[in-house]
Amino acid sequence: MNPRKEMMGYTYKNNQYLPYNELIGLYNWDIIGYSSEERPIVSAVLGDGTRDICIWAGMHGNETTGIHIILQLIEMFQSKQINTADFKLHIIPVINPDAYVRYTRRNGMGIDLNRDFRSFQTVESAKLIGWLRMIEPELCFNLHDQRTIFHVNGNSAFTSLLVPSSESTREITPLRRRIMNRLGNALNALNHDLTGVGRYTDEFYPTAVGDYLMSQGIPNILIESGVAKGDLDRTKAREFGVQVILHSLTASEETVHTYDRLPVNDKGQLEWVFTNVLYAHMRVDVAVKRVLAMNGHHKAVIYTVDDLGDLAARPRLYEIDGSHIGLTEALSVDRPITGDFGAVVFEDGIIVSGQLEE
């Protein structure tokens, strides 16, 4: 094996966006191919055991927590905090670099890779399936980020897990049952409070990565990293994702129903809600959300109106009493917000005074 660069100076930095050149400069990766715009797709192998595990992230360029999960695994391997004597961990930190440099979901040709996993028309999808078929892993981990709209019984879903279906009836096949058991035993071994951990919908999408792989007999687990209250940077999700992977390596496939008992996550959560705001001679709730984009090598944060009206039935991350606020500016859903909200003032989606609770 080639000598590996120690990731000196790497810190998690609240899961912040790393420019792609900086990311690939952190480690002595192998280049396994190139994207549609000729950016290198890199990989590495941790350990020299006989049991092959594949882990990839960065399928959508605006979902970065999985990348930090992978970097943390590398750092733990280098500092001998994890034992991979029996395993080879095959990792790809970013399978879709063209989307990553733009901080968008779709690749350079405008295709969503997670809806191209049957025809393999994109070079990135073809490279991923070729990599998997060459390795023939015993288990895969497919790392994504989920939107802040997801909650579990009113608690923000900081992680959602899925053992995907292999066909439209969602049958629990013997292979799927084994992976459910393995994941359930890993969760039991974690001894972690699972409040805020949900199951992602197992509706079958034949062109989605995990579903296609299961239909081909390639076992995989989807980890969707989300936010917890007070943790918009997804630090809790990153740490939990690392532990789910590590405990799943050695977990047994003895029958257990921990995974099955996880509640299915639901949509509808709001981020910030100002309640009882005076607006156009009405008293309404105003929900504000962040929209993230890239500005050079840095994330740009724009605040938009998520919804307004009677929002009392909707779960939210943060609630602020707005009864003292009277707005004169017009509000438009999904548009940048302008207005004086007392503790915070917005202008064209930018906070110009104060700050929102996080």
C-alpha positions in Angstrom: 0.0 0.0 0.0 1.1 3.6 -0.6 2.2 5.5 2.5 -0.6 7.6 3.8 -0.4 11.3 4.8 -1.2 12.0 8.4 -4.1 14.5 8.5 -2.2 17.0 10.5 -4.1 20.1 11.4 -7.5 18.8 10.4 -10.2 19.8 12.8 -13.9 19.3 12.5 -14.6 23.1 12.5 -18.3 22.5 13.1 -18.6 20.4 9.9 -17.8 23.5 7.9 -17.5 23.4 4.1 -13.9 22.5 3.0 -12.9 23.6 -0.5 -12.4 20.6 -2.7 -8.7 21.2 -3.3 -8.2 21.5 0.5 -10.2 18.3 1.1 -8.2 16.2 -1.4 -5.0 17.7 0.0 -5.7 16.4 3.5 -4.7 12.8 2.6 -2.8 10.8 0.1 -5.9 9.5 -1.7 -6.0 7.2 -4.7 -7.7 8.6 -7.8 -10.2 6.1 -9.1 -11.7 8.3 -11.9 -12.8 11.7 -12.9 -16.1 13.5 -12.9 -17.9 14.8 -15.9 -16.0 18.1 -15.6 -12.7 16.2 -15.1 -12.3 16.6 -11.3 -10.7 13.7 -9.6 -12.8 11.2 -7.7 -10.7 10.0 -4.8 -10.8 7.0 -2.5 -8.7 5.3 0.2 -8.6 2.0 2.1 -8.3 1.7 5.9 -7.1 -1.6 7.3 -6.0 -4.8 5.6 -8.5 -7.4 6.9 -10.6 -9.7 4.8 -14.0 -8.2 5.3 -14.8 -5.4 2.9 -16.9 -2.4 3.9 -17.7 0.4 1.5 -18.5 4.0 2.7 -19.2 7.0 0.5 -20.5 10.5 0.8 -20.9 13.7 -1.2 -23.5 12.3 -3.7 -25.2 15.6 -3.3 -22.8 18.5 -3.1 -24.8 20.4 -0.5 -24.7 17.5 2.0 -21.4 17.6 3.8 -21.8 15.9 7.2 -21.0 12.5 5.7 -17.7 13.9 4.4 -16.7 14.8 8.0 -17.8 11.4 9.2 -15.4 9.9 6.8 -12.6 12.3 7.8 -13.2 11.5 11.4 -13.0 7.8 10.7 -9.6 8.3 8.9 -8.3 10.3 11.9 -9.5 7.7 14.3 -7.8 5.0 12.2 -4.5 6.9 12.1 -4.6 7.5 15.9 -5.4 3.8 16.5 -8.7 4.5 18.1 -10.4 1.9 16.0 -9.4 -1.7 15.3 -9.8 -2.7 11.6 -7.7 -5.9 11.9 -10.6 -7.9 10.3 -11.8 -5.2 7.9 -10.9 -3.1 4.9 -12.8 0.1 4.9 -13.1 1.4 1.3 -14.0 5.0 1.4 -15.0 7.8 -1.1 -15.4 11.2 0.6 -17.0 12.9 -2.4 -18.5 10.9 -5.3 -19.9 14.0 -6.9 -17.2 16.7 -6.9 -18.8 18.9 -9.6 -21.9 19.3 -7.4 -19.7 19.8 -4.3 -17.7 22.7 -5.7 -21.1 24.4 -6.5 -22.8 23.3 -3.3 -25.7 22.0 -5.2 -27.6 18.7 -5.4 -27.0 17.9 -9.1 -23.8 17.1 -11.0 -22.1 19.2 -13.6 -24.6 17.9 -16.3 -27.6 18.7 -14.1 -28.4 15.1 -13.1 -29.3 13.9 -9.6 -27.0 10.9 -9.1 -29.5 9.5 -6.6 -32.0 9.2 -9.5 -29.5 7.8 -12.0 -28.8 4.5 -10.4 -30.2 2.2 -13.0 -29.1 3.5 -16.4 -25.8 4.8 -15.1 -25.6 7.5 -17.6 -23.4 9.8 -15.5 -19.8 9.0 -15.2 -20.0 9.4 -11.4 -22.8 6.8 -11.1 -20.9 4.4 -13.4 -17.8 4.9 -11.4 -19.6 4.2 -8.1 -21.3 1.0 -9.3 -18.0 -0.2 -10.9 -16.1 0.4 -7.6 -18.8 -1.5 -5.6 -18.9 -4.5 -8.0 -15.1 -4.7 -8.0 -14.9 -4.8 -4.2 -18.1 -6.9 -3.6 -18.5 -5.6 0.0 -20.3 -7.4 2.8 -21.9 -4.1 3.8 -22.1 -0.5 2.5 -22.9 2.9 4.2 -24.5 5.6 2.0 -24.1 8.9 3.8 -26.4 11.9 3.2 -27.8 15.0 5.0 -31.5 15.5 5.5 -33.4 18.7 5.6 -34.4 20.4 8.8 -38.1 19.7 8.0 -37.8 16.2 9.4 -38.9 15.4 13.0 -39.6 12.3 15.0 -42.7 12.6 17.2 -42.2 16.4 17.5 -38.4 16.1 18.2 -36.0 17.2 15.5 -34.7 14.2 13.6 -30.9 14.5 14.1 -30.4 11.2 12.3 -32.6 9.0 10.2 -31.6 5.4 9.3 -32.8 3.2 6.5 -32.3 -0.4 5.4 -33.8 0.1 1.9 -36.4 -2.0 0.1 -35.4 -4.1 -2.8 -38.7 -3.9 -4.7 -42.0 -2.1 -4.6 -43.8 -4.3 -2.1 -41.2 -3.4 0.5 -40.9 -7.1 1.5 -38.6 -7.9 4.4 -36.3 -10.3 2.4 -33.8 -12.5 4.3 -31.0 -10.1 3.2 -32.9 -7.1 4.4 -33.8 -8.8 7.7 -30.1 -9.6 8.3 -29.1 -6.0 7.9 -32.0 -4.7 10.0 -30.8 -7.1 12.8 -27.2 -6.0 12.4 -28.1 -2.3 12.6 -30.4 -3.0 15.5 -27.7 -4.8 17.4 -25.3 -1.9 16.7 -27.8 0.6 18.1 -28.2 -1.6 21.2 -24.4 -1.7 21.7 -24.3 2.1 21.3 -26.3 2.5 24.5 -27.4 5.9 23.2 -30.6 7.8 23.8 -32.5 7.3 20.5 -34.8 10.3 20.9 -34.6 12.1 17.6 -33.4 9.0 15.7 -36.0 7.9 13.1 -36.5 5.5 10.3 -36.5 7.1 6.8 -39.3 6.1 4.5 -38.7 2.7 2.8 -40.8 3.5 -0.2 -39.0 1.9 -3.2 -37.2 4.1 -5.7 -35.8 1.9 -8.4 -33.3 4.6 -9.5 -32.1 5.5 -6.0 -28.7 4.1 -5.0 -29.6 2.1 -1.9 -32.8 0.6 -3.4 -31.0 -0.4 -6.5 -28.1 -2.0 -4.6 -30.5 -4.0 -2.4 -32.3 -5.2 -5.6 -28.9 -6.5 -6.7 -28.2 -8.2 -3.4 -25.7 -5.6 -2.2 -26.5 -4.8 1.4 -26.4 -1.2 2.5 -27.5 1.2 5.2 -28.5 4.8 4.6 -27.5 7.3 7.2 -29.2 10.7 6.9 -27.6 13.3 9.2 -29.9 16.0 10.4 -30.0 18.8 13.0 -30.8 18.7 16.7 -32.0 21.7 18.7 -28.9 23.8 19.5 -26.9 22.0 16.9 -27.5 23.4 13.5 -23.9 22.4 12.6 -24.9 18.7 12.9 -22.1 17.8 15.3 -24.3 15.4 17.2 -25.3 13.7 13.9 -21.7 13.4 12.8 -20.6 11.8 16.1 -23.6 9.5 16.1 -23.0 8.5 12.5 -19.4 7.5 13.2 -20.5 5.3 16.1 -23.3 3.7 14.1 -20.7 2.7 11.4 -18.1 1.4 13.9 -20.6 -0.6 16.0 -22.2 -2.0 12.8 -18.9 -3.5 11.7 -18.9 -6.1 14.4 -22.6 -6.3 15.3 -24.2 -9.7 15.1 -27.1 -10.5 12.8 -29.0 -12.2 15.6 -32.8 -11.3 15.5 -33.6 -8.1 17.2 -36.2 -5.4 16.5 -34.6 -2.2 17.7 -34.4 -0.8 14.2 -38.0 -1.8 13.5 -39.2 0.1 16.6 -37.6 3.3 15.5 -40.5 5.8 14.6 -40.7 6.8 11.0 -39.7 10.4 10.6 -42.2 13.0 9.5 -42.0 16.3 7.6 -43.2 19.7 8.6 -40.7 21.0 11.1 -39.9 24.7 11.0 -36.7 26.4 12.1 -37.5 29.7 13.8 -41.1 30.8 14.5 -42.0 34.3 15.6 -45.4 34.0 17.2 -48.3 36.4 17.4 -46.6 39.0 15.1 -48.7 42.1 14.1 -48.8 42.0 10.3 -51.3 43.7 7.9 -53.8 44.2 10.8 -53.5 40.5 11.7 -51.8 38.5 14.4 -49.8 35.7 12.6 -46.9 33.4 13.2 -43.9 34.0 10.9 -41.5 31.1 10.2 -38.0 31.9 9.1 -35.5 29.4 7.6 -32.0 29.4 6.3 -31.0 28.8 2.7 -27.4 27.9 2.2 -25.3 28.7 -0.9 -21.7 29.1 -1.8 -20.0 32.4 -1.9 -16.5 31.6 -3.1 -15.2 29.0 -0.7 -17.6 30.0 2.1 -21.2 29.2 2.8 -23.5 32.1 2.3 -26.6 32.1 4.6 -29.8 33.8 3.3 -32.9 33.9 5.6 -36.3 33.4 3.8 -39.9 33.3 4.9 -40.8 29.6 5.3 -44.5 30.1 6.1 -46.9 32.6 7.9 -50.3 32.3 9.4 -51.5 30.0 12.2 -48.5 27.7 12.7 -49.3 26.5 16.2 -49.6 22.8 15.1 -46.2 22.7 13.4 -43.1 21.5 15.3 -40.2 23.9 15.4 -36.6 24.2 16.5 -36.9 27.6 18.0 -39.9 29.7 19.1 -39.7 33.5 19.8 -42.5 35.6 21.3 -43.3 38.1 18.6 -46.3 39.9 20.3 -44.2 43.1 20.5 -43.3 43.0 16.8 -45.2 45.0 14.2 -44.1 44.5 10.6 -44.6 47.1 7.9 -42.7 45.3 5.1 -44.5 42.8 2.9 -43.6 39.1 3.4 -43.5 36.6 0.6 -43.0 32.8 1.3 -39.8 31.4 -0.1 -38.4 34.9 -0.6 -35.6 36.7 1.4 -37.0 38.4 4.4 -36.8 42.1 5.2 -38.1 43.4 8.5 -37.4 44.5 12.1 -38.1 41.6 14.4 -36.8 43.3 17.5 -33.8 41.2 18.6 -32.9 40.7 14.9 -33.2 42.8 11.8 -33.2 41.4 8.3 -32.5 43.1 5.1 -32.9 41.2 1.8 -32.3 37.9 3.7 -29.2 39.1 5.5 -29.1 39.7 9.3 -27.9 43.3 9.7 -28.5 43.6 13.5 -28.7 41.0 16.3 -28.7 37.3 15.9 -31.1 34.3 15.9 -30.9 31.8 18.7 -29.0 28.6 17.8 
